[in-house]
């Protein structure tokens, strides 16, 4: 029988949420564009909803939940960290190449999420 769900404040969800707020605001401010700043801040409710859903689904296992939250945090770091770069090279072919690189990186991480969550070793080539 499973134990009860870990209280949300005993996990690292609050730290990941605070990290998201800081990164979104900081990287939006670096671009000096109000549209990008507000776009970053308006993306945060979706991240918070994702963190809440993950807590509802994996809240019974603190280790798995914390591992998933770290993956979400690193994804936020890469996306929000790339926003200033996207604002500089937008409209150029390098911008589309950068967006494609980020999408491929996220998809590969998403496909291998069980291996990343459970800490399984990668197969030897």
N, CA, C and O atoms as a GROMACS GRO file, in nm:
protein
  500
    1UNK      N    1   0.083  -0.119   0.000
    1UNK     CA    2   0.000   0.000   0.000
    1UNK      C    3   0.088   0.126   0.000
    1UNK      O    4   0.189   0.132   0.070
    2UNK      N    5   0.050   0.225  -0.078
    2UNK     CA    6   0.129   0.346  -0.089
    2UNK      C    7   0.109   0.435   0.033
    2UNK      O    8   0.002   0.439   0.094
    3UNK      N    9   0.215   0.505   0.065
    3UNK     CA   10   0.205   0.606   0.169
    3UNK      C   11   0.125   0.724   0.115
    3UNK      O   12   0.096   0.732  -0.004
    4UNK      N   13   0.091   0.814   0.204
    4UNK     CA   14   0.020   0.935   0.162
    4UNK      C   15   0.109   1.026   0.081
    4UNK      O   16   0.232   1.013   0.080
    5UNK      N   17   0.046   1.117   0.014
    5UNK     CA   18   0.120   1.212  -0.068
    5UNK      C   19   0.202   1.304   0.022
    5UNK      O   20   0.155   1.348   0.127
    6UNK      N   21   0.324   1.330  -0.019
    6UNK     CA   22   0.414   1.419   0.055
    6UNK      C   23   0.357   1.560   0.048
    6UNK      O   24   0.316   1.603  -0.060
    7UNK      N   25   0.354   1.634   0.160
    7UNK     CA   26   0.305   1.772   0.153
    7UNK      C   27   0.386   1.854   0.053
    7UNK      O   28   0.507   1.837   0.040
    8UNK      N   29   0.317   1.941  -0.016
    8UNK     CA   30   0.380   2.015  -0.126
    8UNK      C   31   0.496   2.102  -0.079
    8UNK      O   32   0.590   2.125  -0.155
    9UNK      N   33   0.491   2.149   0.047
    9UNK     CA   34   0.600   2.234   0.096
    9UNK      C   35   0.719   2.152   0.145
    9UNK      O   36   0.823   2.210   0.178
   10UNK      N   37   0.707   2.020   0.149
   10UNK     CA   38   0.820   1.934   0.185
   10UNK      C   39   0.896   1.886   0.062
   10UNK      O   40   0.994   1.812   0.074
   11UNK      N   41   0.852   1.927  -0.054
   11UNK     CA   42   0.922   1.892  -0.179
   11UNK      C   43   0.998   2.015  -0.227
   11UNK      O   44   0.999   2.119  -0.162
   12UNK      N   45   1.061   2.002  -0.343
   12UNK     CA   46   1.134   2.116  -0.397
   12UNK      C   47   1.052   2.196  -0.498
   12UNK      O   48   1.107   2.271  -0.577
   13UNK      N   49   0.920   2.178  -0.494
   13UNK     CA   50   0.833   2.248  -0.589
   13UNK      C   51   0.838   2.399  -0.568
   13UNK      O   52   0.841   2.476  -0.665
   14UNK      N   53   0.840   2.442  -0.443
   14UNK     CA   54   0.844   2.586  -0.415
   14UNK      C   55   0.975   2.647  -0.467
   14UNK      O   56   0.975   2.756  -0.523
   15UNK      N   57   1.084   2.577  -0.448
   15UNK     CA   58   1.214   2.626  -0.497
   15UNK      C   59   1.215   2.633  -0.649
   15UNK      O   60   1.268   2.728  -0.706
   16UNK      N   61   1.158   2.533  -0.715
   16UNK     CA   62   1.152   2.534  -0.862
   16UNK      C   63   1.063   2.648  -0.910
   16UNK      O   64   1.095   2.714  -1.009
   17UNK      N   65   0.953   2.672  -0.842
   17UNK     CA   66   0.863   2.782  -0.879
   17UNK      C   67   0.932   2.918  -0.862
   17UNK      O   68   0.922   3.004  -0.949
   18UNK      N   69   1.002   2.936  -0.752
   18UNK     CA   70   1.076   3.061  -0.730
   18UNK      C   71   1.186   3.079  -0.835
   18UNK      O   72   1.209   3.189  -0.884
   19UNK      N   73   1.252   2.970  -0.868
   19UNK     CA   74   1.355   2.975  -0.973
   19UNK      C   75   1.294   3.018  -1.105
   19UNK      O   76   1.352   3.097  -1.179
   20UNK      N   77   1.174   2.965  -1.135
   20UNK     CA   78   1.106   3.003  -1.259
   20UNK      C   79   1.069   3.150  -1.262
   20UNK      O   80   1.085   3.217  -1.364
   21UNK      N   81   1.020   3.201  -1.149
   21UNK     CA   82   0.984   3.343  -1.142
   21UNK      C   83   1.107   3.430  -1.164
   21UNK      O   84   1.102   3.527  -1.241
   22UNK      N   85   1.216   3.397  -1.098
   22UNK     CA   86   1.338   3.476  -1.111
   22UNK      C   87   1.394   3.470  -1.253
   22UNK      O   88   1.431   3.573  -1.310
   23UNK      N   89   1.401   3.350  -1.310
   23UNK     CA   90   1.456   3.336  -1.446
   23UNK      C   91   1.368   3.406  -1.549
   23UNK      O   92   1.420   3.472  -1.639
   24UNK      N   93   1.236   3.391  -1.538
   24UNK     CA   94   1.147   3.453  -1.635
   24UNK      C   95   1.159   3.605  -1.629
   24UNK      O   96   1.168   3.672  -1.732
   25UNK      N   97   1.160   3.659  -1.509
   25UNK     CA   98   1.170   3.805  -1.495
   25UNK      C   99   1.307   3.855  -1.539
   25UNK      O  100   1.316   3.956  -1.610
   26UNK      N  101   1.412   3.787  -1.499
   26UNK     CA  102   1.547   3.831  -1.532
   26UNK      C  103   1.574   3.825  -1.683
   26UNK      O  104   1.624   3.921  -1.741
   27UNK      N  105   1.540   3.713  -1.745
   27UNK     CA  106   1.568   3.699  -1.888
   27UNK      C  107   1.474   3.784  -1.973
   27UNK      O  108   1.511   3.824  -2.083
   28UNK      N  109   1.354   3.813  -1.923
   28UNK     CA  110   1.267   3.906  -1.994
   28UNK      C  111   1.316   4.048  -1.984
   28UNK      O  112   1.303   4.126  -2.077
   29UNK      N  113   1.375   4.082  -1.868
   29UNK     CA  114   1.426   4.217  -1.849
   29UNK      C  115   1.553   4.241  -1.929
   29UNK      O  116   1.578   4.354  -1.972
   30UNK      N  117   1.632   4.140  -1.950
   30UNK     CA  118   1.757   4.154  -2.026
   30UNK      C  119   1.729   4.197  -2.169
   30UNK      O  120   1.808   4.271  -2.228
   31UNK      N  121   1.617   4.152  -2.224
   31UNK     CA  122   1.586   4.184  -2.363
   31UNK      C  123   1.540   4.329  -2.380
   31UNK      O  124   1.540   4.380  -2.492
   32UNK      N  125   1.500   4.395  -2.271
   32UNK     CA  126   1.450   4.533  -2.273
   32UNK      C  127   1.329   4.548  -2.364
   32UNK      O  128   1.308   4.653  -2.425
   33UNK      N  129   1.249   4.444  -2.373
   33UNK     CA  130   1.126   4.446  -2.451
   33UNK      C  131   1.011   4.411  -2.358
   33UNK      O  132   1.013   4.306  -2.293
   34UNK      N  133   0.912   4.497  -2.351
   34UNK     CA  134   0.799   4.473  -2.262
   34UNK      C  135   0.718   4.352  -2.305
   34UNK      O  136   0.667   4.278  -2.221
   35UNK      N  137   0.706   4.330  -2.437
   35UNK     CA  138   0.631   4.215  -2.486
   35UNK      C  139   0.696   4.083  -2.443
   35UNK      O  140   0.628   3.991  -2.399
   36UNK      N  141   0.826   4.075  -2.456
   36UNK     CA  142   0.896   3.953  -2.417
   36UNK      C  143   0.892   3.935  -2.266
   36UNK      O  144   0.874   3.823  -2.218
   37UNK      N  145   0.907   4.043  -2.191
   37UNK     CA  146   0.901   4.036  -2.045
   37UNK      C  147   0.764   3.984  -2.000
   37UNK      O  148   0.756   3.893  -1.916
   38UNK      N  149   0.657   4.040  -2.054
   38UNK     CA  150   0.524   3.996  -2.018
   38UNK      C  151   0.497   3.854  -2.068
   38UNK      O  152   0.428   3.776  -2.000
   39UNK      N  153   0.549   3.819  -2.184
   39UNK     CA  154   0.534   3.683  -2.235
   39UNK      C  155   0.599   3.581  -2.143
   39UNK      O  156   0.543   3.474  -2.117
   40UNK      N  157   0.717   3.614  -2.094
   40UNK     CA  158   0.784   3.525  -1.999
   40UNK      C  159   0.701   3.510  -1.872
   40UNK      O  160   0.681   3.398  -1.824
   41UNK      N  161   0.653   3.620  -1.819
   41UNK     CA  162   0.576   3.614  -1.695
   41UNK      C  163   0.442   3.544  -1.714
   41UNK      O  164   0.394   3.476  -1.623
   42UNK      N  165   0.382   3.559  -1.832
   42UNK     CA  166   0.254   3.493  -1.857
   42UNK      C  167   0.269   3.343  -1.884
   42UNK      O  168   0.170   3.270  -1.882
   43UNK      N  169   0.390   3.298  -1.909
   43UNK     CA  170   0.412   3.154  -1.926
   43UNK      C  171   0.424   3.081  -1.792
   43UNK      O  172   0.412   2.959  -1.786
   44UNK      N  173   0.446   3.156  -1.686
   44UNK     CA  174   0.465   3.094  -1.554
   44UNK      C  175   0.343   3.019  -1.501
   44UNK      O  176   0.362   2.913  -1.440
   45UNK      N  177   0.218   3.065  -1.520
   45UNK     CA  178   0.106   2.985  -1.471
   45UNK      C  179   0.101   2.845  -1.531
   45UNK      O  180   0.057   2.751  -1.465
   46UNK      N  181   0.144   2.830  -1.655
   46UNK     CA  182   0.147   2.696  -1.716
   46UNK      C  183   0.252   2.608  -1.649
   46UNK      O  184   0.230   2.489  -1.629
   47UNK      N  185   0.365   2.668  -1.614
   47UNK     CA  186   0.470   2.593  -1.543
   47UNK      C  187   0.420   2.553  -1.404
   47UNK      O  188   0.443   2.441  -1.360
   48UNK      N  189   0.353   2.646  -1.336
   48UNK     CA  190   0.300   2.614  -1.202
   48UNK      C  191   0.194   2.505  -1.210
   48UNK      O  192   0.188   2.418  -1.123
   49UNK      N  193   0.111   2.509  -1.313
   49UNK     CA  194   0.010   2.403  -1.331
   49UNK      C  195   0.078   2.269  -1.357
   49UNK      O  196   0.035   2.166  -1.304
   50UNK      N  197   0.183   2.270  -1.437
   50UNK     CA  198   0.259   2.147  -1.463
   50UNK      C  199   0.319   2.092  -1.334
   50UNK      O  200   0.313   1.971  -1.309
   51UNK      N  201   0.377   2.179  -1.252
   51UNK     CA  202   0.435   2.134  -1.125
   51UNK      C  203   0.328   2.078  -1.032
   51UNK      O  204   0.354   1.980  -0.962
   52UNK      N  205   0.211   2.138  -1.031
   52UNK     CA  206   0.102   2.088  -0.946
   52UNK      C  207   0.053   1.951  -0.994
   52UNK      O  208   0.029   1.862  -0.913
   53UNK      N  209   0.039   1.935  -1.125
   53UNK     CA  210  -0.004   1.806  -1.180
   53UNK      C  211   0.100   1.698  -1.150
   53UNK      O  212   0.065   1.586  -1.116
   54UNK      N  213   0.227   1.733  -1.163
   54UNK     CA  214   0.333   1.636  -1.131
   54UNK      C  215   0.329   1.598  -0.983
   54UNK      O  216   0.353   1.483  -0.948
   55UNK      N  217   0.299   1.695  -0.896
   55UNK     CA  218   0.287   1.665  -0.753
   55UNK      C  219   0.169   1.572  -0.728
   55UNK      O  220   0.178   1.481  -0.646
   56UNK      N  221   0.057   1.594  -0.798
   56UNK     CA  222  -0.059   1.507  -0.781
   56UNK      C  223  -0.029   1.365  -0.828
   56UNK      O  224  -0.076   1.268  -0.767
   57UNK      N  225   0.048   1.353  -0.936
   57UNK     CA  226   0.075   1.221  -0.993
   57UNK      C  227   0.189   1.148  -0.920
   57UNK      O  228   0.177   1.029  -0.893
   58UNK      N  229   0.297   1.217  -0.890
   58UNK     CA  230   0.415   1.154  -0.832
   58UNK      C  231   0.440   1.196  -0.688
   58UNK      O  232   0.550   1.173  -0.636
   59UNK      N  233   0.343   1.255  -0.622
   59UNK     CA  234   0.362   1.305  -0.486
   59UNK      C  235   0.382   1.197  -0.382
   59UNK      O  236   0.417   1.228  -0.268
   60UNK      N  237   0.362   1.071  -0.418
   60UNK     CA  238   0.380   0.960  -0.325
   60UNK      C  239   0.526   0.919  -0.314
   60UNK      O  240   0.566   0.856  -0.215
   61UNK      N  241   0.605   0.953  -0.413
   61UNK     CA  242   0.746   0.918  -0.413
   61UNK      C  243   0.829   1.047  -0.422
   61UNK      O  244   0.837   1.108  -0.528
   62UNK      N  245   0.888   1.086  -0.312
   62UNK     CA  246   0.963   1.211  -0.308
   62UNK      C  247   1.082   1.212  -0.400
   62UNK      O  248   1.114   1.315  -0.459
   63UNK      N  249   1.151   1.098  -0.414
   63UNK     CA  250   1.270   1.093  -0.498
   63UNK      C  251   1.234   1.114  -0.645
   63UNK      O  252   1.299   1.192  -0.714
   64UNK      N  253   1.129   1.045  -0.692
   64UNK     CA  254   1.089   1.061  -0.832
   64UNK      C  255   1.037   1.202  -0.858
   64UNK      O  256   1.067   1.262  -0.961
   65UNK      N  257   0.959   1.254  -0.765
   65UNK     CA  258   0.905   1.389  -0.781
   65UNK      C  259   1.016   1.492  -0.787
   65UNK      O  260   1.012   1.582  -0.871
   66UNK      N  261   1.115   1.481  -0.700
   66UNK     CA  262   1.225   1.576  -0.701
   66UNK      C  263   1.308   1.564  -0.829
   66UNK      O  264   1.355   1.664  -0.883
   67UNK      N  265   1.325   1.442  -0.878
   67UNK     CA  266   1.397   1.423  -1.004
   67UNK      C  267   1.324   1.486  -1.122
   67UNK      O  268   1.385   1.548  -1.208
   68UNK      N  269   1.192   1.469  -1.125
   68UNK     CA  270   1.112   1.529  -1.232
   68UNK      C  271   1.115   1.681  -1.221
   68UNK      O  272   1.124   1.750  -1.322
   69UNK      N  273   1.108   1.732  -1.099
   69UNK     CA  274   1.112   1.877  -1.080
   69UNK      C  275   1.245   1.936  -1.123
   69UNK      O  276   1.248   2.048  -1.176
   70UNK      N  277   1.353   1.864  -1.103
   70UNK     CA  278   1.484   1.911  -1.150
   70UNK      C  279   1.485   1.916  -1.303
   70UNK      O  280   1.542   2.008  -1.362
   71UNK      N  281   1.423   1.816  -1.367
   71UNK     CA  282   1.414   1.817  -1.513
   71UNK      C  283   1.334   1.939  -1.560
   71UNK      O  284   1.372   2.004  -1.657
   72UNK      N  285   1.223   1.969  -1.493
   72UNK     CA  286   1.143   2.087  -1.528
   72UNK      C  287   1.225   2.214  -1.507
   72UNK      O  288   1.220   2.306  -1.589
   73UNK      N  289   1.301   2.219  -1.398
   73UNK     CA  290   1.383   2.337  -1.370
   73UNK      C  291   1.490   2.357  -1.477
   73UNK      O  292   1.511   2.469  -1.522
   74UNK      N  293   1.556   2.250  -1.518
   74UNK     CA  294   1.658   2.262  -1.622
   74UNK      C  295   1.598   2.301  -1.756
   74UNK      O  296   1.659   2.375  -1.833
   75UNK      N  297   1.477   2.252  -1.783
   75UNK     CA  298   1.409   2.291  -1.906
   75UNK      C  299   1.373   2.439  -1.903
   75UNK      O  300   1.389   2.509  -2.003
   76UNK      N  301   1.324   2.486  -1.787
   76UNK     CA  302   1.295   2.630  -1.772
   76UNK      C  303   1.421   2.712  -1.791
   76UNK      O  304   1.419   2.816  -1.856
   77UNK      N  305   1.531   2.665  -1.733
   77UNK     CA  306   1.657   2.736  -1.743
   77UNK      C  307   1.699   2.750  -1.890
   77UNK      O  308   1.741   2.857  -1.933
   78UNK      N  309   1.688   2.640  -1.964
   78UNK     CA  310   1.730   2.646  -2.104
   78UNK      C  311   1.636   2.733  -2.188
   78UNK      O  312   1.683   2.808  -2.274
   79UNK      N  313   1.506   2.724  -2.165
   79UNK     CA  314   1.412   2.802  -2.245
   79UNK      C  315   1.422   2.951  -2.211
   79UNK      O  316   1.436   3.034  -2.300
   80UNK      N  317   1.415   2.984  -2.081
   80UNK     CA  318   1.422   3.125  -2.043
   80UNK      C  319   1.561   3.183  -2.069
   80UNK      O  320   1.574   3.302  -2.099
   81UNK      N  321   1.664   3.101  -2.059
   81UNK     CA  322   1.799   3.149  -2.090
   81UNK      C  323   1.820   3.175  -2.237
   81UNK      O  324   1.906   3.255  -2.274
   82UNK      N  325   1.741   3.109  -2.322
   82UNK     CA  326   1.754   3.128  -2.466
   82UNK      C  327   1.671   3.246  -2.516
   82UNK      O  328   1.689   3.288  -2.630
   83UNK      N  329   1.582   3.298  -2.434
   83UNK     CA  330   1.496   3.409  -2.478
   83UNK      C  331   1.576   3.530  -2.526
   83UNK      O  332   1.545   3.584  -2.632
   84UNK      N  333   1.679   3.576  -2.452
   84UNK     CA  334   1.757   3.690  -2.506
   84UNK      C  335   1.824   3.658  -2.639
   84UNK      O  336   1.832   3.743  -2.728
   85UNK      N  337   1.872   3.535  -2.654
   85UNK     CA  338   1.934   3.494  -2.780
   85UNK      C  339   1.831   3.495  -2.892
   85UNK      O  340   1.859   3.542  -3.002
   86UNK      N  341   1.710   3.443  -2.864
   86UNK     CA  342   1.605   3.443  -2.966
   86UNK      C  343   1.567   3.585  -3.006
   86UNK      O  344   1.541   3.611  -3.124
   87UNK      N  345   1.564   3.676  -2.910
   87UNK     CA  346   1.525   3.814  -2.943
   87UNK      C  347   1.630   3.882  -3.030
   87UNK      O  348   1.596   3.971  -3.108
   88UNK      N  349   1.755   3.843  -3.019
   88UNK     CA  350   1.861   3.904  -3.099
   88UNK      C  351   1.861   3.849  -3.241
   88UNK      O  352   1.875   3.926  -3.337
   89UNK      N  353   1.846   3.718  -3.256
   89UNK     CA  354   1.861   3.656  -3.388
   89UNK      C  355   1.728   3.620  -3.452
   89UNK      O  356   1.725   3.543  -3.548
   90UNK      N  357   1.618   3.674  -3.400
   90UNK     CA  358   1.487   3.644  -3.457
   90UNK      C  359   1.478   3.696  -3.600
   90UNK      O  360   1.520   3.809  -3.628
   91UNK      N  361   1.425   3.616  -3.691
   91UNK     CA  362   1.412   3.656  -3.830
   91UNK      C  363   1.530   3.614  -3.915
   91UNK      O  364   1.529   3.634  -4.037
   92UNK      N  365   1.631   3.557  -3.855
   92UNK     CA  366   1.749   3.510  -3.926
   92UNK      C  367   1.746   3.358  -3.922
   92UNK      O  368   1.683   3.300  -3.834
   93UNK      N  369   1.812   3.292  -4.015
   93UNK     CA  370   1.809   3.146  -4.019
   93UNK      C  371   1.873   3.084  -3.895
   93UNK      O  372   1.837   2.973  -3.857
   94UNK      N  373   1.965   3.154  -3.834
   94UNK     CA  374   2.028   3.103  -3.712
   94UNK      C  375   1.925   3.093  -3.599
   94UNK      O  376   1.933   3.003  -3.516
   95UNK      N  377   1.829   3.184  -3.597
   95UNK     CA  378   1.723   3.180  -3.496
   95UNK      C  379   1.640   3.054  -3.509
   95UNK      O  380   1.608   2.990  -3.408
   96UNK      N  381   1.605   3.018  -3.631
   96UNK     CA  382   1.527   2.896  -3.651
   96UNK      C  383   1.610   2.772  -3.618
   96UNK      O  384   1.557   2.674  -3.566
   97UNK      N  385   1.738   2.775  -3.649
   97UNK     CA  386   1.824   2.664  -3.613
   97UNK      C  387   1.833   2.648  -3.462
   97UNK      O  388   1.834   2.536  -3.410
   98UNK      N  389   1.840   2.759  -3.390
   98UNK     CA  390   1.845   2.755  -3.244
   98UNK      C  391   1.715   2.700  -3.186
   98UNK      O  392   1.717   2.619  -3.093
   99UNK      N  393   1.602   2.745  -3.240
   99UNK     CA  394   1.474   2.693  -3.194
   99UNK      C  395   1.465   2.543  -3.220
   99UNK      O  396   1.419   2.469  -3.134
  100UNK      N  397   1.507   2.499  -3.337
  100UNK     CA  398   1.506   2.356  -3.369
  100UNK      C  399   1.595   2.278  -3.273
  100UNK      O  400   1.558   2.169  -3.229
  101UNK      N  401   1.711   2.332  -3.240
  101UNK     CA  402   1.801   2.266  -3.146
  101UNK      C  403   1.735   2.249  -3.009
  101UNK      O  404   1.746   2.142  -2.948
  102UNK      N  405   1.668   2.352  -2.962
  102UNK     CA  406   1.601   2.344  -2.832
  102UNK      C  407   1.486   2.244  -2.834
  102UNK      O  408   1.465   2.172  -2.737
  103UNK      N  409   1.411   2.241  -2.942
  103UNK     CA  410   1.300   2.145  -2.952
  103UNK      C  411   1.352   2.003  -2.955
  103UNK      O  412   1.298   1.916  -2.886
  104UNK      N  413   1.456   1.977  -3.032
  104UNK     CA  414   1.514   1.843  -3.038
  104UNK      C  415   1.569   1.801  -2.901
  104UNK      O  416   1.550   1.687  -2.859
  105UNK      N  417   1.636   1.892  -2.832
  105UNK     CA  418   1.689   1.862  -2.700
  105UNK      C  419   1.578   1.827  -2.602
  105UNK      O  420   1.590   1.733  -2.524
  106UNK      N  421   1.468   1.903  -2.606
  106UNK     CA  422   1.357   1.876  -2.516
  106UNK      C  423   1.290   1.744  -2.551
  106UNK      O  424   1.256   1.667  -2.461
  107UNK      N  425   1.272   1.715  -2.680
  107UNK     CA  426   1.205   1.592  -2.720
  107UNK      C  427   1.288   1.470  -2.681
  107UNK      O  428   1.233   1.371  -2.634
  108UNK      N  429   1.419   1.476  -2.699
  108UNK     CA  430   1.505   1.365  -2.660
  108UNK      C  431   1.497   1.343  -2.508
  108UNK      O  432   1.490   1.229  -2.463
  109UNK      N  433   1.498   1.450  -2.432
  109UNK     CA  434   1.482   1.438  -2.287
  109UNK      C  435   1.347   1.383  -2.248
  109UNK      O  436   1.336   1.305  -2.153
  110UNK      N  437   1.242   1.423  -2.320
  110UNK     CA  438   1.108   1.375  -2.289
  110UNK      C  439   1.093   1.228  -2.323
  110UNK      O  440   1.031   1.152  -2.248
  111UNK      N  441   1.148   1.186  -2.435
  111UNK     CA  442   1.139   1.045  -2.475
  111UNK      C  443   1.212   0.956  -2.374
  111UNK      O  444   1.166   0.846  -2.344
  112UNK      N  445   1.324   1.002  -2.323
  112UNK     CA  446   1.404   0.923  -2.228
  112UNK      C  447   1.374   0.960  -2.083
  112UNK      O  448   1.460   0.942  -1.996
  113UNK      N  449   1.256   1.012  -2.055
  113UNK     CA  450   1.225   1.059  -1.920
  113UNK      C  451   1.228   0.949  -1.816
  113UNK      O  452   1.268   0.973  -1.702
  114UNK      N  453   1.186   0.826  -1.852
  114UNK     CA  454   1.190   0.718  -1.752
  114UNK      C  455   1.334   0.686  -1.714
  114UNK      O  456   1.363   0.664  -1.596
  115UNK      N  457   1.422   0.684  -1.811
  115UNK     CA  458   1.563   0.658  -1.781
  115UNK      C  459   1.622   0.769  -1.696
  115UNK      O  460   1.700   0.744  -1.605
  116UNK      N  461   1.583   0.893  -1.726
  116UNK     CA  462   1.634   1.005  -1.649
  116UNK      C  463   1.576   1.006  -1.507
  116UNK      O  464   1.647   1.038  -1.412
  117UNK      N  465   1.450   0.972  -1.495
  117UNK     CA  466   1.384   0.974  -1.364
  117UNK      C  467   1.437   0.862  -1.276
  117UNK      O  468   1.468   0.883  -1.159
  118UNK      N  469   1.446   0.743  -1.332
  118UNK     CA  470   1.487   0.628  -1.252
  118UNK      C  471   1.638   0.615  -1.238
  118UNK      O  472   1.686   0.530  -1.163
  119UNK      N  473   1.711   0.695  -1.309
  119UNK     CA  474   1.856   0.692  -1.299
  119UNK      C  475   1.918   0.571  -1.368
  119UNK      O  476   2.029   0.530  -1.334
  120UNK      N  477   1.846   0.514  -1.463
  120UNK     CA  478   1.898   0.398  -1.535
  120UNK      C  479   2.019   0.438  -1.617
  120UNK      O  480   2.027   0.551  -1.667
  121UNK      N  481   2.112   0.347  -1.631
  121UNK     CA  482   2.231   0.375  -1.711
  121UNK      C  483   2.197   0.361  -1.859
  121UNK      O  484   2.116   0.278  -1.899
  122UNK      N  485   2.263   0.444  -1.939
  122UNK     CA  486   2.244   0.439  -2.083
  122UNK      C  487   2.310   0.313  -2.137
  122UNK      O  488   2.409   0.264  -2.082
  123UNK      N  489   2.254   0.260  -2.245
  123UNK     CA  490   2.310   0.142  -2.307
  123UNK      C  491   2.445   0.174  -2.369
  123UNK      O  492   2.466   0.283  -2.424
  124UNK      N  493   2.534   0.081  -2.359
  124UNK     CA  494   2.666   0.098  -2.420
  124UNK      C  495   2.654   0.080  -2.570
  124UNK      O  496   2.582  -0.009  -2.616
  125UNK      N  497   2.721   0.163  -2.646
  125UNK     CA  498   2.716   0.153  -2.792
  125UNK      C  499   2.813   0.050  -2.841
  125UNK      O  500   2.823   0.028  -2.962
   0.00000   0.00000   0.00000
